[in-house]
């Protein structure tokens, strides 16, 4: 009996018994020690994404350097290395002229052309996609010409642009418009028409009008596909912009730098132009569109990775 009592005393001195989860939460709240640190988790996520991006950039740069060294060893040709290109870009940023203009003037000229064509096509494509998504008849009529337009390569619009508008800015904007339009329209229409049927039934049970059904149920349900269409249009329009600047007679822009570098054998200038083109595209895709998609998924109540 004494041993049993001693054992009980020792167990009692070991410390308080653990609380049930509900009691532990109430106890923590009463002692004001509850703290949820969401900032750390968000910081870790962005750090992880940044490290992944840096690894991708490092692999690209190393592959570029390896090709530069290999070409020089095999052919004795100076192939601009990453360091050579960055140093030339630094000189241009510092104010050096490139074909009578600064690199900033070339860049903003290209962005202005692309921005006008892209915004016009995005607005038109969203409106057309909404009309096609709202009616099976309109979708059946409109999907065929949009599909045909999507099948036409961007460079195939060059003779048509020259025939309609001649050389200059308008021809370039027209080519961007015709390349971006079908991607946005088809994605918007498909997203709206592929909204889960349960959304429609739930809205009907709640007495939602046809207009409310479209704008408050179907359009939000298709918004992610619409965003994907804008992304595809971005890539298509950016590529055709550079090709158009090389062909349709503009005297300023990143594509113009590429075509001029061919005649002057200024390969570093060509690599600088390619580097700026890729940098702008990556910024728009990885920063602007990724942030927009994350916020849209959060608004829709979808899981955010």
C-alpha positions as CSV (number, residue, x, y, z in Angstrom):
1,X,0.0,0.0,0.0
2,X,2.8,2.4,0.8
3,X,4.4,1.7,-2.6
4,X,1.2,2.5,-4.3
5,X,0.7,5.8,-2.5
6,X,4.3,6.8,-3.3
7,X,3.8,6.0,-6.9
8,X,0.7,8.1,-7.0
9,X,2.6,11.0,-5.4
10,X,5.4,10.8,-7.9
11,X,2.9,10.8,-10.8
12,X,1.2,13.7,-9.3
13,X,4.5,15.7,-9.0
14,X,5.3,15.0,-12.7
15,X,3.2,17.9,-13.9
16,X,-0.3,18.8,-15.0
17,X,-2.0,16.2,-17.2
18,X,-2.4,17.2,-20.9
19,X,-5.6,19.0,-21.8
20,X,-8.1,18.0,-24.4
21,X,-7.8,20.0,-27.7
22,X,-10.9,22.0,-27.0
23,X,-9.8,22.8,-23.5
24,X,-6.3,23.7,-24.7
25,X,-7.7,26.2,-27.2
26,X,-9.9,27.8,-24.5
27,X,-7.0,28.0,-22.1
28,X,-4.8,29.6,-24.7
29,X,-7.5,32.2,-25.6
30,X,-8.0,33.0,-21.9
31,X,-4.3,33.6,-21.4
32,X,-4.1,35.6,-24.7
33,X,-1.3,33.5,-26.2
34,X,-3.0,32.7,-29.4
35,X,-1.0,33.8,-32.4
36,X,-1.3,32.8,-36.1
37,X,1.7,33.9,-38.2
38,X,0.5,33.9,-41.8
39,X,3.2,36.3,-42.9
40,X,5.9,33.7,-42.4
41,X,4.1,31.2,-44.5
42,X,3.6,33.7,-47.3
43,X,7.2,34.7,-47.1
44,X,8.3,31.1,-47.3
45,X,6.1,30.6,-50.4
46,X,7.5,33.6,-52.2
47,X,11.0,32.7,-51.2
48,X,10.5,29.2,-52.6
49,X,9.1,30.5,-55.9
50,X,12.0,33.0,-56.2
51,X,14.5,30.2,-55.7
52,X,12.9,28.0,-58.3
53,X,12.9,30.9,-60.7
54,X,16.6,31.6,-60.0
55,X,17.5,28.0,-60.6
56,X,15.7,28.2,-64.0
57,X,17.6,31.4,-64.9
58,X,20.9,29.8,-63.8
59,X,20.4,26.8,-66.0
60,X,19.6,29.0,-68.9
61,X,22.6,31.1,-68.4
62,X,24.9,28.1,-68.0
63,X,23.6,26.5,-71.2
64,X,24.0,29.8,-73.1
65,X,27.6,30.0,-71.8
66,X,28.3,26.4,-72.8
67,X,27.0,27.0,-76.4
68,X,29.1,30.2,-76.7
69,X,32.3,28.3,-75.7
70,X,31.5,25.3,-77.9
71,X,30.8,27.5,-81.0
72,X,34.1,29.3,-80.5
73,X,36.1,26.1,-80.0
74,X,34.5,24.4,-83.1
75,X,34.3,27.2,-85.5
76,X,36.4,30.0,-84.1
77,X,33.5,32.4,-84.2
78,X,32.8,34.8,-81.4
79,X,29.4,33.9,-80.1
80,X,28.1,36.5,-77.6
81,X,28.2,35.1,-74.1
82,X,25.9,36.1,-71.3
83,X,28.5,38.4,-69.9
84,X,29.2,40.1,-73.2
85,X,25.4,40.7,-73.7
86,X,24.9,42.1,-70.2
87,X,27.8,44.4,-70.6
88,X,26.5,45.7,-73.9
89,X,23.1,46.1,-72.4
90,X,24.6,48.1,-69.6
91,X,26.3,50.4,-72.1
92,X,23.0,50.9,-73.9
93,X,21.2,51.6,-70.6
94,X,23.9,54.2,-69.7
95,X,22.9,56.1,-72.9
96,X,24.8,54.6,-75.8
97,X,22.9,54.7,-79.1
98,X,21.7,51.7,-81.0
99,X,20.8,52.5,-84.6
100,X,20.3,56.2,-83.8
101,X,18.0,55.5,-80.8
102,X,18.4,54.5,-77.2
103,X,17.4,51.0,-76.0
104,X,14.6,52.6,-74.0
105,X,13.2,54.2,-77.2
106,X,13.3,50.8,-79.0
107,X,11.6,49.1,-76.1
108,X,8.8,51.6,-75.5
109,X,8.1,51.7,-79.2
110,X,7.6,48.0,-79.3
111,X,5.5,48.0,-76.1
112,X,3.3,50.8,-77.5
113,X,2.5,48.9,-80.7
114,X,1.9,45.7,-78.8
115,X,-0.2,47.4,-76.1
116,X,-2.5,49.0,-78.6
117,X,-3.0,45.8,-80.6
118,X,-3.3,43.6,-77.6
119,X,-5.8,45.7,-75.7
120,X,-8.0,46.2,-78.7
121,X,-8.0,42.4,-79.4
122,X,-8.5,41.5,-75.7
123,X,-11.6,43.8,-75.4
124,X,-13.0,42.6,-78.7
125,X,-12.3,38.9,-77.9
126,X,-13.9,39.1,-74.4
127,X,-17.1,40.7,-75.9
128,X,-17.2,38.1,-78.7
129,X,-16.6,35.3,-76.3
130,X,-19.3,36.5,-73.9
131,X,-21.8,36.6,-76.8
132,X,-20.8,33.2,-78.0
133,X,-20.9,31.8,-74.5
134,X,-24.4,33.2,-73.8
135,X,-26.1,31.4,-76.8
136,X,-25.6,28.1,-78.4
137,X,-26.7,29.5,-81.8
138,X,-24.2,32.4,-81.6
139,X,-21.5,30.0,-80.5
140,X,-22.2,27.7,-83.4
141,X,-22.0,30.6,-85.8
142,X,-19.0,32.3,-84.3
143,X,-16.8,29.4,-83.3
144,X,-16.0,28.4,-86.9
145,X,-14.5,31.8,-88.1
146,X,-12.7,32.1,-84.7
147,X,-11.1,28.7,-85.2
148,X,-10.1,29.5,-88.7
149,X,-8.4,32.7,-87.5
150,X,-6.6,30.8,-84.8
151,X,-5.2,28.3,-87.4
152,X,-3.6,31.1,-89.5
153,X,0.0,31.6,-88.5
154,X,0.9,35.1,-87.4
155,X,3.4,35.7,-90.2
156,X,0.7,34.7,-92.7
157,X,-1.0,38.1,-92.0
158,X,2.0,40.0,-93.4
159,X,0.8,40.2,-97.1
160,X,-2.7,41.0,-96.0
161,X,-1.5,43.7,-93.6
162,X,0.7,45.2,-96.4
163,X,-2.2,45.1,-98.9
164,X,-4.6,46.8,-96.5
165,X,-2.4,49.3,-94.7
166,X,1.0,49.4,-96.4
167,X,4.2,49.8,-94.5
168,X,4.1,51.2,-91.0
169,X,2.5,51.1,-87.5
170,X,-1.1,50.2,-88.6
171,X,0.0,47.1,-90.3
172,X,1.9,45.9,-87.2
173,X,-1.1,46.6,-84.9
174,X,-3.4,44.8,-87.3
175,X,-1.2,41.7,-87.2
176,X,-1.2,41.7,-83.4
177,X,-4.9,42.2,-83.3
178,X,-5.7,39.3,-85.6
179,X,-3.3,37.0,-83.8
180,X,-4.6,37.7,-80.3
181,X,-8.4,37.9,-81.0
182,X,-9.3,34.3,-81.6
183,X,-7.4,33.0,-78.6
184,X,-9.2,35.3,-76.2
185,X,-12.7,34.8,-77.9
186,X,-12.5,31.0,-77.9
187,X,-11.2,30.7,-74.3
188,X,-13.8,33.1,-73.0
189,X,-16.7,31.3,-74.8
190,X,-15.5,27.9,-73.7
191,X,-15.0,28.9,-70.1
192,X,-18.6,30.3,-69.9
193,X,-20.2,27.3,-71.7
194,X,-18.3,24.8,-69.6
195,X,-19.5,26.2,-66.2
196,X,-20.6,23.3,-64.0
197,X,-24.3,22.5,-64.4
198,X,-24.8,22.5,-60.6
199,X,-24.1,26.3,-60.7
200,X,-26.9,26.8,-63.1
201,X,-29.3,24.6,-61.1
202,X,-28.4,26.3,-57.8
203,X,-28.9,29.8,-59.3
204,X,-32.2,28.8,-60.8
205,X,-33.5,27.5,-57.5
206,X,-32.6,30.8,-55.9
207,X,-34.6,32.6,-58.6
208,X,-31.6,34.3,-60.3
209,X,-32.6,36.1,-63.5
210,X,-31.0,35.3,-66.9
211,X,-28.8,38.4,-66.7
212,X,-27.8,37.6,-63.1
213,X,-27.1,34.0,-64.1
214,X,-24.7,35.2,-66.8
215,X,-22.9,37.9,-65.0
216,X,-22.9,36.5,-61.5
217,X,-22.6,32.8,-62.1
218,X,-21.4,31.8,-65.6
219,X,-18.9,34.6,-66.3
220,X,-17.1,34.2,-62.9
221,X,-17.0,30.4,-63.6
222,X,-15.3,31.0,-66.9
223,X,-12.9,33.7,-65.7
224,X,-9.9,31.4,-65.3
225,X,-10.2,30.1,-68.9
226,X,-10.6,33.7,-70.0
227,X,-7.4,34.6,-68.2
228,X,-5.7,31.6,-69.9
229,X,-6.9,33.0,-73.3
230,X,-5.4,36.4,-72.4
231,X,-2.1,34.6,-71.6
232,X,-2.1,32.7,-74.9
233,X,-2.9,35.9,-76.7
234,X,0.0,37.7,-75.0
235,X,2.5,35.1,-76.2
236,X,1.1,35.1,-79.7
237,X,0.9,38.8,-80.0
238,X,4.4,39.4,-78.6
239,X,5.9,37.0,-81.1
240,X,4.1,38.4,-84.1
241,X,5.0,42.0,-83.0
242,X,8.7,41.2,-83.3
243,X,8.3,39.5,-86.6
244,X,6.2,42.4,-87.9
245,X,8.8,44.9,-86.9
246,X,11.4,43.0,-88.8
247,X,9.4,43.0,-92.0
248,X,6.7,45.7,-92.4
249,X,9.0,48.7,-92.4
250,X,9.1,50.3,-88.9
251,X,12.3,52.2,-88.1
252,X,12.2,51.8,-84.4
253,X,11.6,48.8,-82.1
254,X,13.2,45.6,-80.8
255,X,12.3,43.7,-84.0
256,X,13.9,46.5,-86.0
257,X,17.1,46.1,-84.0
258,X,17.2,42.3,-84.8
259,X,16.9,42.9,-88.6
260,X,19.4,45.7,-88.6
261,X,21.9,43.6,-86.6
262,X,21.8,41.0,-89.3
263,X,23.0,43.5,-91.9
264,X,25.6,45.1,-89.7
265,X,26.8,41.8,-88.2
266,X,26.3,43.3,-84.7
267,X,25.5,40.1,-83.0
268,X,25.7,41.5,-79.5
269,X,22.9,44.0,-80.4
270,X,20.8,41.0,-81.6
271,X,21.4,39.2,-78.3
272,X,20.6,42.4,-76.3
273,X,17.3,42.7,-78.2
274,X,16.5,39.0,-77.6
275,X,17.4,39.4,-73.9
276,X,15.1,42.5,-73.5
277,X,12.3,40.7,-75.4
278,X,12.5,37.7,-73.1
279,X,12.7,39.9,-70.0
280,X,9.6,41.8,-70.9
281,X,7.7,38.6,-71.7
282,X,8.8,36.9,-68.4
283,X,7.8,39.9,-66.4
284,X,4.3,40.1,-67.8
285,X,3.8,36.3,-67.6
286,X,5.4,35.5,-64.2
287,X,4.6,38.7,-62.3
288,X,1.4,40.3,-63.7
289,X,-0.5,37.2,-64.9
290,X,0.6,35.0,-62.0
291,X,-0.5,37.6,-59.4
292,X,-3.8,38.0,-61.3
293,X,-4.4,34.3,-61.4
294,X,-3.6,33.8,-57.7
295,X,-6.0,36.6,-56.7
296,X,-8.7,35.3,-59.1
297,X,-8.4,31.8,-57.7
298,X,-8.6,33.2,-54.2
299,X,-11.8,35.1,-55.1
300,X,-13.3,32.0,-56.5
301,X,-12.6,30.0,-53.4
302,X,-10.2,27.7,-55.2
303,X,-7.1,26.2,-53.6
304,X,-4.0,28.4,-54.1
305,X,-0.7,26.5,-54.2
